[in-house]
Amino acid sequence: MKKYASAVFIAIIYLCITTSSCHATNGKIVFQQRPGKLLINIDSQTIATYVYEDSQILRPYFTGLKSLDGVQVTRNHPPLQT
């Protein structure tokens, strides 16, 4: 898990830069370990999921990355049918 810490840190910094509400929050950041993934929560709101073990995608990736305003900044995974 230590080797993924820098990627998680970069994602959190990205969220702080891209949303103005990050500066106004005094929220608590919580990391929740799940099998093959790490959930990143601020004030009990999941803002990102870092997947490091996936049987279909062999590289680590973020999914469900959202600003603190709830705006999703990554594409859906799996893709939505249109």
C-alpha positions as CSV (number, residue, x, y, z in Angstrom):
1,M,0.0,0.0,0.0
2,K,2.9,2.4,0.6
3,K,3.8,2.4,-3.1
4,Y,0.3,3.8,-3.8
5,A,0.5,6.6,-1.2
6,S,2.0,9.1,-3.6
7,A,-0.7,8.6,-6.2
8,V,-3.4,9.1,-3.5
9,F,-1.6,12.2,-2.3
10,I,-1.5,13.6,-5.8
11,A,-5.2,13.0,-6.3
12,I,-6.1,14.8,-3.1
13,I,-4.0,17.8,-4.1
14,Y,-5.7,17.8,-7.5
15,L,-9.1,17.9,-5.8
16,C,-8.0,20.8,-3.6
17,I,-6.8,22.8,-6.6
18,T,-9.9,22.1,-8.7
19,T,-12.6,22.9,-6.2
20,S,-13.0,26.1,-4.2
21,S,-14.9,24.4,-1.4
22,C,-11.8,22.4,-0.4
23,H,-10.4,25.6,1.1
24,A,-13.5,26.2,3.2
25,T,-13.9,22.7,4.6
26,N,-12.5,21.5,7.9
27,G,-13.5,18.0,7.0
28,K,-11.9,14.8,8.1
29,I,-10.1,12.7,5.5
30,V,-10.6,9.0,5.9
31,F,-9.0,6.1,3.9
32,Q,-10.9,2.9,3.9
33,Q,-9.1,-0.3,2.7
34,R,-11.3,-2.7,0.7
35,P,-10.1,-5.8,-1.2
36,G,-8.1,-4.4,-4.2
37,K,-9.0,-0.8,-3.6
38,L,-8.8,2.2,-1.3
39,L,-11.8,4.5,-0.7
40,I,-11.0,8.2,0.0
41,N,-13.6,10.0,2.0
42,I,-14.0,13.6,3.2
43,D,-16.7,14.2,5.7
44,S,-18.1,10.7,5.1
45,Q,-18.5,11.5,1.3
46,T,-16.5,9.2,-1.0
47,I,-14.6,11.5,-3.3
48,A,-12.4,8.8,-5.0
49,T,-11.7,5.1,-5.2
50,Y,-8.1,4.0,-6.0
51,V,-8.2,0.5,-7.5
52,Y,-4.9,-1.3,-7.4
53,E,-6.0,-4.9,-8.1
54,D,-8.4,-5.5,-11.0
55,S,-8.7,-8.7,-12.9
56,Q,-9.5,-6.9,-16.2
57,I,-7.3,-3.7,-15.9
58,L,-3.8,-4.6,-14.9
59,R,-2.6,-1.1,-14.0
60,P,-3.8,0.9,-10.9
61,Y,-6.4,3.6,-11.6
62,F,-8.8,6.1,-9.9
63,T,-12.5,5.8,-10.4
64,G,-15.4,7.9,-9.2
65,L,-13.2,10.9,-8.6
66,K,-15.4,13.8,-7.6
67,S,-14.9,17.4,-6.4
68,L,-16.2,18.2,-2.9
69,D,-19.2,19.8,-4.7
70,G,-20.1,16.3,-6.0
71,V,-19.1,17.0,-9.6
72,Q,-17.5,13.8,-11.1
73,V,-14.2,14.6,-12.8
74,T,-13.4,11.1,-14.2
75,R,-15.3,9.0,-16.7
76,N,-17.6,6.2,-15.5
77,H,-16.1,2.8,-15.0
78,P,-17.4,0.6,-16.3
79,P,-18.7,2.8,-19.1
80,L,-22.4,3.6,-19.2
81,Q,-24.4,2.3,-22.1
82,T,-25.8,5.1,-24.3
